[in-house]
Amino acid sequence: ALAGDDRDPETLARLRELYHLNDPIWMQYLQWVKNALQGDLGRSIRTGLPVSDMIAQKLPVTIQLAVMSMIFAAAIGIPAGIISAVKKGTITDYAANVIALSGLSIPNFWLGIMLILLVSVKWRLLPASGYVPLSEDPVQSIRTMLMPAFVLGTALAASLMRHTRSAMLGVLRQDYVRTARAKGVSHNSVLFKHAFRNAVNPLVTLFGYSLASLLSGSLLVEIVMNWPGLGRLVFEAISAKDEPLVLASVLISTLLLVFGNLVADLLLALVDPRVRLS
């Protein structure tokens, strides 16, 4: 693959020497780790460009999509979970649970294809693919982002709904909530000031973990929706057997997971004084 059509022995030998392919696998890996610790992730076999530059170009695009997905998920999942908890046992509760289960069960790539066929091809409401930076045209950028963000955030919205419902049901059974109601506190104050405020902890944790999973797990969505982010870059690297780019992408995904866990812990300490560090 490196040599292309020119596969004479001299060229192959030179390439093997250049990329240290004659060394044992463990030595190649240790050399890569050493270079990575120094900030050198190598060069792409496919393009010859520095891997760090390629990732730095694509990562903000994926971050933009992930943030939009989280906003969508929070705007839909949390209110739906609260309503479902308040109306437990009603048809509204059952409908919300069925929709949430469907959101968790439907593959995001299938949902993306269906949205493209309906929203873009049949109804012509939104562009089927493409990316426009926010700095160039904010309105068109949001339009191109709506469908990928919806597809990527559907599972998170469903998960948030179920976690919110479960947490709210647990809090609404507490004595201090019944006491607040007995004192004549308004329904909205009981719901949001007393109940939701104490049910937010698992949601904060879920958000932190979801940030990492959205950033590192958007590969299928970016391929189906033709979104030029990190996930699509990883797919192209795997298809081209671009080893330096694949290794660097795995490293970045791992760092994003660690970062997401750290964000979850910091946010939890921020919203809950009981776990705040002194």
ZAVOZA-168473 format. One record per atom (N, C-alpha, C): residue number from 1; chain; x, y, z. Coordinates in steps of 0.001 Angstrom, whole numbers, plus 500000, padded with zeros to 6 digits. Layout:
R  nr kette     px     py     pz
R NUM     A      X      Y      Z
...
***
This chain:
R  nr kette     px     py     pz
R   1     A 500830 498797 500000
R   1     A 500000 500000 500000
R   1     A 500864 501251 500000
R   2     A 501968 501232 500733
R   2     A 502857 502390 500791
R   2     A 503518 502652 499449
R   3     A 503896 501590 498776
R   3     A 504641 501741 497529
R   3     A 503748 502050 496342
R   4     A 502449 501813 496460
R   4     A 501560 502034 495337
R   4     A 501838 501038 494225
R   5     A 501910 501535 493007
R   5     A 502190 500658 491866
R   5     A 503676 500353 491724
R   6     A 504508 501167 492372
R   6     A 505965 500974 492278
R   6     A 506407 500029 493387
R   7     A 506471 498746 493085
R   7     A 506751 497755 494118
R   7     A 508044 496998 493848
R   8     A 509048 497669 493335
R   8     A 510327 496993 493134
R   8     A 511001 496792 494488
R   9     A 511877 495802 494613
R   9     A 512494 495460 495908
R   9     A 513201 496633 496573
R  10     A 513858 497492 495806
R  10     A 514582 498612 496403
R  10     A 513623 499602 497071
R  11     A 512524 499887 496406
R  11     A 511538 500805 496988
R  11     A 510925 500221 498249
R  12     A 510574 498939 498207
R  12     A 510000 498294 499383
R  12     A 510981 498290 500546
R  13     A 512247 497996 500266
R  13     A 513255 497981 501327
R  13     A 513435 499371 501926
R  14     A 513422 500393 501083
R  14     A 513585 501762 501569
R  14     A 512400 502183 502441
R  15     A 511201 501809 502033
R  15     A 510015 502144 502818
R  15     A 509995 501404 504149
R  16     A 510386 500142 504138
R  16     A 510422 499377 505386
R  16     A 511432 499984 506357
R  17     A 512531 500476 505826
R  17     A 513534 501110 506675
R  17     A 513039 502468 507180
R  18     A 512357 503202 506311
R  18     A 511867 504530 506677
R  18     A 510835 504460 507793
R  19     A 509930 503491 507722
R  19     A 508863 503365 508709
R  19     A 509180 502337 509795
R  20     A 510430 501913 509886
R  20     A 510889 500978 510934
R  20     A 510090 499675 510920
R  21     A 509676 499232 509754
R  21     A 508883 498008 509662
R  21     A 509720 496752 509831
R  22     A 511038 496898 509794
R  22     A 511909 495743 510020
R  22     A 512092 495449 511506
R  23     A 511717 496411 512352
R  23     A 511845 496213 513797
R  23     A 510727 495304 514303
R  24     A 510925 494639 515438
R  24     A 509835 493854 516048
R  24     A 508649 494754 516390
R  25     A 507474 494135 516487
R  25     A 506258 494901 516746
R  25     A 506367 495669 518055
R  26     A 506881 495014 519106
R  26     A 506951 495683 520399
R  26     A 507894 496884 520354
R  27     A 508938 496787 519568
R  27     A 509870 497910 519450
R  27     A 509232 499058 518664
R  28     A 508463 498709 517625
R  28     A 507747 499745 516875
R  28     A 506766 500490 517779
R  29     A 506076 499728 518623
R  29     A 505093 500351 519508
R  29     A 505767 501251 520536
R  30     A 506856 500778 521139
R  30     A 507565 501593 522121
R  30     A 508105 502869 521490
R  31     A 508574 502762 520257
R  31     A 509061 503954 519565
R  31     A 507921 504934 519315
R  32     A 506760 504396 518968
R  32     A 505600 505270 518747
R  32     A 505182 505950 520045
R  33     A 505161 505202 521156
R  33     A 504804 505787 522452
R  33     A 505791 506884 522833
R  34     A 507076 506619 522623
R  34     A 508103 507618 522933
R  34     A 507876 508894 522132
R  35     A 507608 508752 520854
R  35     A 507361 509925 520014
R  35     A 506069 510639 520411
R  36     A 505040 509851 520775
R  36     A 503762 510450 521161
R  36     A 503905 511279 522430
R  37     A 504704 510799 523380
R  37     A 504934 511554 524613
R  37     A 505653 512869 524342
R  38     A 506358 512940 523242
R  38     A 507048 514166 522849
R  38     A 506191 515029 521920
R  39     A 504934 514610 521710
R  39     A 504026 515376 520865
R  39     A 504094 515048 519394
R  40     A 504845 514017 519043
R  40     A 504975 513622 517640
R  40     A 504151 512366 517398
R  41     A 503026 512512 516722
R  41     A 502152 511375 516421
R  41     A 502438 510767 515056
R  42     A 503483 511233 514424
R  42     A 503875 510677 513136
R  42     A 503179 511355 511972
R  43     A 503390 510795 510795
R  43     A 502791 511318 509571
R  43     A 501865 510277 508952
R  44     A 500825 510769 508341
R  44     A 499863 509882 507688
R  44     A 500511 509185 506503
R  45     A 500323 507883 506422
R  45     A 500835 507124 505283
R  45     A 500107 507521 504006
R  46     A 498837 507844 504147
R  46     A 498008 508136 502972
R  46     A 498284 509520 502390
R  47     A 498448 510520 503250
R  47     A 498595 511901 502770
R  47     A 499984 512479 502981
R  48     A 500736 511905 503917
R  48     A 502049 512448 504231
R  48     A 502011 513641 505160
R  49     A 500821 514064 505587
R  49     A 500683 515202 506491
R  49     A 500873 514764 507934
R  50     A 501281 515674 508825
R  50     A 501377 515330 510249
R  50     A 500016 514899 510796
R  51     A 500013 513787 511518
R  51     A 498759 513259 512058
R  51     A 498120 514250 513022
R  52     A 498942 514905 513842
R  52     A 498405 515859 514816
R  52     A 497663 516998 514124
R  53     A 498169 517455 512976
R  53     A 497488 518526 512242
R  53     A 496159 518047 511675
R  54     A 496125 516812 511185
R  54     A 494890 516272 510621
R  54     A 493817 516131 511695
R  55     A 494218 515646 512873
R  55     A 493256 515491 513966
R  55     A 492809 516852 514480
R  56     A 493741 517794 514598
R  56     A 493393 519138 515067
R  56     A 492413 519831 514126
R  57     A 492454 519483 512858
R  57     A 491531 520068 511891
R  57     A 490136 519462 511999
R  58     A 490048 518177 512308
R  58     A 488760 517485 512315
R  58     A 488086 517476 513685
R  59     A 488869 517510 514766
R  59     A 488289 517386 516103
R  59     A 487297 518502 516425
R  60     A 487578 519784 516117
R  60     A 486583 520824 516415
R  60     A 485244 520608 515714
R  61     A 485272 520017 514531
R  61     A 484028 519750 513803
R  61     A 483191 518716 514559
R  62     A 483858 517684 515075
R  62     A 483151 516668 515856
R  62     A 482684 517226 517196
R  63     A 483498 518084 517828
R  63     A 483090 518709 519092
R  63     A 481835 519551 518885
R  64     A 481797 520295 517800
R  64     A 480621 521105 517478
R  64     A 479376 520238 517351
R  65     A 479504 519117 516677
R  65     A 478375 518198 516520
R  65     A 477973 517591 517858
R  66     A 478956 517211 518681
R  66     A 478663 516594 519973
R  66     A 477958 517573 520909
R  67     A 478398 518827 520931
R  67     A 477764 519833 521791
R  67     A 476318 520061 521362
R  68     A 476098 520164 520061
R  68     A 474732 520337 519553
R  68     A 473865 519130 519917
R  69     A 474438 517940 519856
R  69     A 473697 516724 520212
R  69     A 473323 516723 521689
R  70     A 474242 517181 522542
R  70     A 473964 517211 523979
R  70     A 472897 518248 524305
R  71     A 472923 519381 523610
R  71     A 471884 520394 523822
R  71     A 470518 519832 523437
R  72     A 470469 519174 522298
R  72     A 469213 518552 521866
R  72     A 468753 517496 522867
R  73     A 469672 516640 523300
R  73     A 469315 515561 524219
R  73     A 468795 516108 525542
R  74     A 469449 517154 526063
R  74     A 469012 517739 527330
R  74     A 467654 518419 527182
R  75     A 467453 519107 526066
R  75     A 466197 519830 525858
R  75     A 465010 518886 525723
R  76     A 465241 517679 525241
R  76     A 464163 516709 525051
R  76     A 464085 515722 526213
R  77     A 465224 515140 526582
R  77     A 465227 514037 527536
R  77     A 464866 514433 528952
R  78     A 465407 515555 529445
R  78     A 465157 515937 530841
R  78     A 463699 516339 531067
R  79     A 463111 517239 530270
R  79     A 461686 517535 530477
R  79     A 460792 516309 530322
R  80     A 461108 515445 529355
R  80     A 460298 514236 529175
R  80     A 460389 513335 530397
R  81     A 461577 513226 530989
R  81     A 461734 512410 532191
R  81     A 460974 512970 533375
R  82     A 460986 514294 533529
R  82     A 460251 514924 534632
R  82     A 458749 514702 534466
R  83     A 458249 514939 533262
R  83     A 456816 514745 533007
R  83     A 456424 513290 533230
R  84     A 457262 512367 532784
R  84     A 456966 510946 532954
R  84     A 456913 510564 534422
R  85     A 457816 511138 535234
R  85     A 457822 510829 536670
R  85     A 456599 511408 537368
R  86     A 456239 512633 537014
R  86     A 455080 513279 537639
R  86     A 453789 512553 537274
R  87     A 453713 512064 536046
R  87     A 452504 511385 535567
R  87     A 452705 509865 535540
R  88     A 453371 509350 536545
R  88     A 453657 507915 536608
R  88     A 452364 507096 536529
R  89     A 452402 506051 535686
R  89     A 451267 505153 535566
R  89     A 450207 505601 534588
R  90     A 450377 506787 534002
R  90     A 449398 507275 533034
R  90     A 449841 506911 531619
R  91     A 448979 507209 530659
R  91     A 449316 506915 529267
R  91     A 450502 507763 528801
R  92     A 450647 508958 529387
R  92     A 451804 509802 529059
R  92     A 453097 509127 529474
R  93     A 453086 508532 530655
R  93     A 454264 507823 531155
R  93     A 454593 506628 530268
R  94     A 453586 505860 529917
R  94     A 453814 504692 529060
R  94     A 454339 505107 527683
R  95     A 453759 506160 527127
R  95     A 454197 506628 525807
R  95     A 455646 507105 525855
R  96     A 456000 507834 526909
R  96     A 457375 508323 527040
R  96     A 458359 507169 527162
R  97     A 457984 506136 527897
R  97     A 458871 504980 528048
R  97     A 459029 504210 526739
R  98     A 457943 504086 525989
R  98     A 458023 503398 524694
R  98     A 458919 504171 523737
R  99     A 458760 505497 523703
R  99     A 459591 506322 522821
R  99     A 461056 506245 523236
R 100     A 461306 506276 524552
R 100     A 462686 506190 525033
R 100     A 463310 504843 524685
R 101     A 462540 503778 524855
R 101     A 463049 502451 524503
R 101     A 463336 502356 523007
R 102     A 462483 502970 522209
R 102     A 462721 502982 520761
R 102     A 463982 503764 520424
R 103     A 464184 504887 521110
R 103     A 465381 505682 520871
R 103     A 466658 504953 521213
R 104     A 466601 504098 522225
R 104     A 467772 503307 522597
R 104     A 467974 502112 521674
R 105     A 466899 501649 521050
R 105     A 466966 500416 520257
R 105     A 467270 500657 518783
R 106     A 466810 501769 518245
R 106     A 466976 502016 516807
R 106     A 468438 502343 516505
R 107     A 469071 501655 515564
R 107     A 470456 501984 515190
R 107     A 470533 503389 514608
R 108     A 471548 504145 515037
R 108     A 471616 505534 514586
R 108     A 471886 505664 513084
R 109     A 472595 504689 512502
R 109     A 472833 504789 511058
R 109     A 471539 504590 510267
R 110     A 470656 503693 510750
R 110     A 469363 503496 510086
R 110     A 468495 504740 510227
R 111     A 468500 505322 511421
R 111     A 467735 506550 511639
R 111     A 468240 507667 510735
R 112     A 469562 507747 510576
R 112     A 470129 508765 509702
R 112     A 469695 508589 508256
R 113     A 469700 507355 507783
R 113     A 469274 507084 506402
R 113     A 467803 507451 506207
R 114     A 466953 507092 507176
R 114     A 465535 507409 507070
R 114     A 465301 508920 507059
R 115     A 466045 509641 507884
R 115     A 465890 511097 507916
R 115     A 466330 511730 506600
R 116     A 467406 511218 506032
R 116     A 467858 511745 504741
R 116     A 466786 511530 503674
R 117     A 466201 510322 503651
R 117     A 465179 510018 502643
R 117     A 463933 510887 502816
R 118     A 463523 511091 504074
R 118     A 462289 511836 504320
R 118     A 462518 513345 504324
R 119     A 463396 513803 505211
R 119     A 463556 515247 505435
R 119     A 464262 515934 504271
R 120     A 465262 515270 503707
R 120     A 466062 515917 502659
R 120     A 465567 515600 501252
R 121     A 465356 514311 500964
R 121     A 464999 513917 499599
R 121     A 463519 514179 499302
R 122     A 462634 513751 500209
R 122     A 461197 513860 499938
R 122     A 460653 515246 500265
R 123     A 460945 515747 501473
R 123     A 460367 517020 501908
R 123     A 461256 518223 501592
R 124     A 462547 517986 501365
R 124     A 463499 519050 501016
R 124     A 463517 520174 502055
R 125     A 463544 519779 503322
R 125     A 463557 520766 504402
R 125     A 464971 521125 504845
R 126     A 465858 520127 504870
R 126     A 467223 520343 505343
R 126     A 468197 519697 504370
R 127     A 469423 520198 504315
R 127     A 470427 519567 503441
R 127     A 470767 518166 503917
R 128     A 470989 517272 502980
R 128     A 471265 515877 503316
R 128     A 472656 515689 503887
R 129     A 473593 516523 503509
R 129     A 474967 516371 503977
R 129     A 475675 517704 503839
R 130     A 476947 517695 504212
R 130     A 477740 518912 504087
R 130     A 478002 519556 505427
R 131     A 478967 520451 505429
R 131     A 479336 521158 506653
R 131     A 479698 522591 506314
R 132     A 479140 523522 507068
R 132     A 479456 524942 506919
R 132     A 479921 525454 508276
R 133     A 481119 526019 508379
R 133     A 481597 526537 509671
R 133     A 480682 527640 510207
R 134     A 480573 527700 511525
R 134     A 479750 528729 512154
R 134     A 480235 530127 511818
R 135     A 481536 530270 511668
R 135     A 482102 531591 511393
R 135     A 481727 532105 510006
R 136     A 481429 531215 509076
R 136     A 481098 531626 507711
R 136     A 479616 531970 507557
R 137     A 478756 531080 508008
R 137     A 477308 531283 507863
R 137     A 476609 530558 509008
R 138     A 476328 531264 510126
R 138     A 475739 530595 511300
R 138     A 474420 529885 511003
R 139     A 473562 530510 510205
R 139     A 472249 529915 509926
R 139     A 472399 528621 509132
R 140     A 473179 528673 508061
R 140     A 473377 527474 507248
R 140     A 474142 526407 508019
R 141     A 475049 526833 508888
R 141     A 475798 525877 509708
R 141     A 474863 525092 510622
R 142     A 473923 525797 511245
R 142     A 472966 525125 512130
R 142     A 472051 524208 511320
R 143     A 471651 524640 510126
R 143     A 470791 523808 509280
R 143     A 471489 522499 508900
R 144     A 472768 522584 508565
R 144     A 473494 521361 508207
R 144     A 473755 520479 509423
R 145     A 473690 521083 510617
R 145     A 473996 520332 511826
R 145     A 472778 519671 512455
R 146     A 471586 520118 512100
R 146     A 470385 519660 512794
R 146     A 470184 518151 512688
R 147     A 470220 517613 511498
R 147     A 469969 516173 511334
R 147     A 471065 515311 511954
R 148     A 472357 515584 511712
R 148     A 473385 514773 512392
R 148     A 473295 514859 513908
R 149     A 472999 516053 514434
R 149     A 472887 516204 515886
R 149     A 471689 515434 516426
R 150     A 470583 515454 515695
R 150     A 469401 514698 516104
R 150     A 469707 513208 516145
R 151     A 470344 512715 515094
R 151     A 470667 511282 515025
R 151     A 471631 510896 516137
R 152     A 472677 511693 516337
R 152     A 473679 511368 517349
R 152     A 473134 511514 518764
R 153     A 472197 512446 518962
R 153     A 471690 512704 520303
R 153     A 470457 511926 520686
R 154     A 469892 511148 519768
R 154     A 468654 510426 520069
R 154     A 468835 509436 521215
R 155     A 469871 508627 521150
R 155     A 470100 507638 522211
R 155     A 470375 508320 523545
R 156     A 471125 509428 523526
R 156     A 471400 510153 524766
R 156     A 470124 510762 525333
R 157     A 469266 511305 524470
R 157     A 467995 511857 524938
R 157     A 467144 510775 525600
R 158     A 467096 509596 524999
R 158     A 466336 508489 525583
R 158     A 466924 508061 526919
R 159     A 468243 507988 526982
R 159     A 468899 507608 528233
R 159     A 468672 508659 529315
R 160     A 468754 509933 528941
R 160     A 468492 511007 529902
R 160     A 467061 510949 530417
R 161     A 466122 510646 529528
R 161     A 464734 510555 529941
R 161     A 464553 509470 530999
R 162     A 465135 508310 530772
R 162     A 464974 507199 531706
R 162     A 465690 507482 533029
R 163     A 466881 508065 532970
R 163     A 467601 508396 534200
R 163     A 466877 509496 534985
R 164     A 466363 510495 534273
R 164     A 465633 511571 534947
R 164     A 464378 511031 535615
R 165     A 463652 510196 534918
R 165     A 462438 509611 535487
R 165     A 462757 508804 536734
R 166     A 463777 507959 536652
R 166     A 464137 507124 537798
R 166     A 464576 507968 538990
R 167     A 465407 508982 538728
R 167     A 465892 509825 539821
R 167     A 464758 510637 540440
R 168     A 463878 511166 539606
R 168     A 462763 511962 540118
R 168     A 461792 511111 540930
R 169     A 461529 509898 540491
R 169     A 460639 509021 541254
R 169     A 461208 508732 542634
R 170     A 462528 508543 542707
R 170     A 463153 508302 544006
R 170     A 463071 509508 544915
R 171     A 463262 510699 544358
R 171     A 463247 511915 545171
R 171     A 461828 512279 545589
R 172     A 460865 512112 544701
R 172     A 459485 512491 545015
R 172     A 458895 511674 546153
R 173     A 459507 510533 546463
R 173     A 459030 509713 547585
R 173     A 459668 510111 548912
R 174     A 460589 511046 548902
R 174     A 461295 511425 550117
R 174     A 460395 512242 551049
R 175     A 460731 512189 552350
R 175     A 459915 512879 553358
R 175     A 459922 514388 553171
R 176     A 461081 514959 552796
R 176     A 461138 516424 552701
R 176     A 460264 516947 551567
R 177     A 460031 516134 550549
R 177     A 459128 516551 549475
R 177     A 457690 516547 549973
R 178     A 457321 515510 550703
R 178     A 455967 515467 551270
R 178     A 455767 516600 552271
R 179     A 456812 516923 553037
R 179     A 456718 518026 553996
R 179     A 456519 519354 553283
R 180     A 457258 519564 552199
R 180     A 457111 520809 551439
R 180     A 455700 520946 550884
R 181     A 455144 519838 550419
R 181     A 453777 519886 549900
R 181     A 452787 520169 551023
R 182     A 453024 519574 552186
R 182     A 452123 519780 553318
R 182     A 452150 521228 553796
R 183     A 453281 521902 553620
R 183     A 453393 523308 554025
R 183     A 452765 524260 553015
R 184     A 452288 523728 551910
R 184     A 451632 524563 550915
R 184     A 452552 525148 549869
R 185     A 453762 524599 549749
R 185     A 454684 525067 548711
R 185     A 454091 524733 547343
R 186     A 454247 525655 546408
R 186     A 453656 525470 545083
R 186     A 454220 524228 544397
R 187     A 453427 523706 543469
R 187     A 453822 522472 542773
R 187     A 455133 522655 542015
R 188     A 455283 523772 541328
R 188     A 456510 524000 540563
R 188     A 457727 524128 541465
R 189     A 457561 524775 542613
R 189     A 458682 524902 543557
R 189     A 459084 523542 544105
R 190     A 458102 522723 544436
R 190     A 458407 521373 544920
R 190     A 459120 520579 543838
R 191     A 458635 520721 542622
R 191     A 459163 519910 541523
R 191     A 460597 520289 541164
R 192     A 460849 521585 541022
R 192     A 462154 522010 540512
R 192     A 463130 522408 541619
R 193     A 462659 523085 542656
R 193     A 463564 523544 543702
R 193     A 463941 522427 544661
R 194     A 462994 521559 544992
R 194     A 463258 520500 545961
R 194     A 463587 519161 545295
R 195     A 462787 518768 544308
R 195     A 462944 517426 543732
R 195     A 464052 517374 542681
R 196     A 463910 518157 541621
R 196     A 464877 518057 540519
R 196     A 466283 518436 540960
R 197     A 466388 519396 541842
R 197     A 467715 519818 542312
R 197     A 468459 518671 542980
R 198     A 467734 517787 543642
R 198     A 468363 516645 544302
R 198     A 468430 515412 543406
R 199     A 467816 515489 542241
R 199     A 467860 514355 541309
R 199     A 468862 514568 540190
R 200     A 469581 515682 540223
R 200     A 470423 516050 539092
R 200     A 471760 515309 539076
R 201     A 472172 514733 540218
R 201     A 473503 514109 540293
R 201     A 473749 513039 539228
R 202     A 472872 512040 539100
R 202     A 473137 511025 538060
R 202     A 473104 511592 536653
R 203     A 472369 512675 536442
R 203     A 472317 513280 535111
R 203     A 473637 513961 534772
R 204     A 474234 514618 535769
R 204     A 475536 515251 535550
R 204     A 476583 514195 535210
R 205     A 476560 513097 535953
R 205     A 477504 512013 535674
R 205     A 477299 511453 534272
R 206     A 476041 511260 533898
R 206     A 475739 510742 532558
R 206     A 476210 511701 531474
R 207     A 476052 513001 531708
R 207     A 476496 513991 530731
R 207     A 478002 513927 530532
R 208     A 478741 513809 531630
R 208     A 480190 513749 531510
R 208     A 480654 512538 530731
R 209     A 480056 511394 531025
R 209     A 480422 510179 530301
R 209     A 479972 510252 528838
R 210     A 478823 510866 528607
R 210     A 478298 510936 527247
R 210     A 479138 511846 526369
R 211     A 479754 512863 526963
R 211     A 480604 513752 526172
R 211     A 481701 512966 525476
R 212     A 482351 512085 526232
R 212     A 483420 511274 525641
R 212     A 482867 510291 524620
R 213     A 481729 509669 524934
R 213     A 481183 508671 524009
R 213     A 480687 509313 522719
R 214     A 480144 510527 522812
R 214     A 479691 511207 521601
R 214     A 480866 511598 520717
R 215     A 481949 512061 521346
R 215     A 483110 512484 520571
R 215     A 483800 511306 519898
R 216     A 483886 510193 520635
R 216     A 484622 509049 520090
R 216     A 483721 508037 519388
R 217     A 482404 508187 519520
R 217     A 481493 507197 518956
R 217     A 480630 507704 517825
R 218     A 481054 508795 517201
R 218     A 480242 509396 516141
R 218     A 480606 508878 514760
R 219     A 481365 507795 514676
R 219     A 481892 507331 513396
R 219     A 480773 507018 512403
R 220     A 479812 506188 512806
R 220     A 478749 505781 511884
R 220     A 477894 506966 511453
R 221     A 477594 507843 512410
R 221     A 476769 509007 512079
R 221     A 477485 509905 511080
R 222     A 478774 510112 511285
R 222     A 479525 510981 510380
R 222     A 479646 510367 508986
R 223     A 479724 509055 508916
R 223     A 479796 508402 507601
R 223     A 478464 508528 506869
R 224     A 477364 508207 507570
R 224     A 476044 508239 506932
R 224     A 475656 509664 506543
R 225     A 475925 510621 507441
R 225     A 475517 512003 507200
R 225     A 476588 512811 506478
R 226     A 477684 512147 506085
R 226     A 478774 512816 505363
R 226     A 479290 514026 506140
R 227     A 479519 513826 507420
R 227     A 480000 514903 508292
R 227     A 481532 514808 508390
R 228     A 482254 515859 508045
R 228     A 483721 515771 507950
R 228     A 484417 515919 509296
R 229     A 484119 515016 510217
R 229     A 484701 515095 511542
R 229     A 485726 514012 511804
R 230     A 486026 513827 513093
R 230     A 487049 512867 513490
R 230     A 486631 511435 513185
R 231     A 485345 511122 513352
R 231     A 484878 509766 513081
R 231     A 485081 509365 511632
R 232     A 484777 510266 510729
R 232     A 484981 509973 509304
R 232     A 486467 509836 508991
R 233     A 487284 510648 509642
R 233     A 488730 510552 509442
R 233     A 489248 509188 509886
R 234     A 488734 508687 511012
R 234     A 489139 507368 511504
R 234     A 488722 506286 510513
R 235     A 487511 506388 509989
R 235     A 487032 505405 509010
R 235     A 487928 505384 507777
R 236     A 488277 506553 507277
R 236     A 489149 506622 506106
R 236     A 490534 506070 506419
R 237     A 491013 506309 507645
R 237     A 492329 505793 508033
R 237     A 492322 504270 508106
R 238     A 491254 503702 508663
R 238     A 491154 502244 508750
R 238     A 491040 501637 507355
R 239     A 490254 502256 506494
R 239     A 490082 501743 505129
R 239     A 491392 501760 504360
R 240     A 492213 502786 504598
R 240     A 493487 502911 503887
R 240     A 494643 502247 504628
R 241     A 494345 501594 505771
R 241     A 495382 500959 506586
R 241     A 496471 501965 506965
R 242     A 496007 503160 507334
R 242     A 496908 504248 507728
R 242     A 497227 504090 509215
R 243     A 498233 503284 509527
R 243     A 498521 502896 510909
R 243     A 498801 504079 511830
R 244     A 499644 505049 511468
R 244     A 499887 506174 512387
R 244     A 498619 506944 512734
R 245     A 497751 507137 511759
R 245     A 496514 507873 512011
R 245     A 495550 507061 512867
R 246     A 495495 505751 512658
R 246     A 494629 504895 513475
R 246     A 495105 504892 514927
R 247     A 496410 504731 515140
R 247     A 496956 504728 516497
R 247     A 496689 506054 517197
R 248     A 496902 507148 516499
R 248     A 496671 508464 517094
R 248     A 495195 508672 517422
R 249     A 494313 508168 516576
R 249     A 492876 508309 516822
R 249     A 492451 507525 518056
R 250     A 493002 506328 518228
R 250     A 492704 505540 519429
R 250     A 493203 506272 520671
R 251     A 494390 506865 520580
R 251     A 494937 507628 521707
R 251     A 494040 508811 522047
R 252     A 493610 509549 521035
R 252     A 492749 510707 521270
R 252     A 491416 510274 521876
R 253     A 490854 509172 521396
R 253     A 489592 508670 521949
R 253     A 489743 508307 523419
R 254     A 490874 507707 523772
R 254     A 491130 507357 525171
R 254     A 491250 508604 526031
R 255     A 491971 509598 525530
R 255     A 492115 510851 526272
R 255     A 490770 511553 526433
R 256     A 489922 511474 525417
R 256     A 488592 512070 525516
R 256     A 487754 511373 526576
R 257     A 487891 510058 526687
R 257     A 487167 509316 527715
R 257     A 487617 509742 529106
R 258     A 488930 509871 529299
R 258     A 489458 510327 530585
R 258     A 488980 511746 530880
R 259     A 489010 512600 529850
R 259     A 488564 513982 530021
R 259     A 487081 514034 530386
R 260     A 486268 513200 529747
R 260     A 484849 513167 530063
R 260     A 484587 512744 531497
R 261     A 485319 511753 531982
R 261     A 485175 511328 533374
R 261     A 485583 512440 534333
R 262     A 486656 513164 533983
R 262     A 487104 514275 534824
R 262     A 486060 515381 534863
R 263     A 485490 515695 533705
R 263     A 484443 516715 533648
R 263     A 483241 516304 534489
R 264     A 482873 515027 534425
R 264     A 481743 514533 535220
R 264     A 482004 514706 536708
R 265     A 483205 514371 537161
R 265     A 483540 514510 538582
R 265     A 483539 515970 539014
R 266     A 484086 516843 538177
R 266     A 484140 518267 538524
R 266     A 482747 518882 538558
R 267     A 481907 518530 537591
R 267     A 480547 519053 537580
R 267     A 479745 518536 538767
R 268     A 479961 517279 539125
R 268     A 479251 516707 540268
R 268     A 479643 517420 541552
R 269     A 480941 517721 541696
R 269     A 481391 518464 542874
R 269     A 480852 519887 542870
R 270     A 480621 520433 541682
R 270     A 480119 521800 541578
R 270     A 478654 521901 541980
R 271     A 477839 520924 541582
R 271     A 476399 521005 541835
R 271     A 475989 520361 543151
R 272     A 476849 519526 543726
R 272     A 476499 518821 544961
R 272     A 477555 519097 546029
R 273     A 477245 519915 547023
R 273     A 478230 520216 548071
R 273     A 478685 518985 548848
R 274     A 477900 517921 548831
R 274     A 478258 516726 549605
R 274     A 479494 516035 549060
R 275     A 479772 516206 547774
R 275     A 480945 515559 547187
R 275     A 482007 516576 546808
R 276     A 481825 517818 547229
R 276     A 482780 518865 546881
R 276     A 484075 518658 547649
R 277     A 485192 518825 546946
R 277     A 486492 518678 547585
R 277     A 486808 519925 548395
R 278     A 487425 519723 549545
R 278     A 487816 520867 550368
R 278     A 489081 521491 549816
***
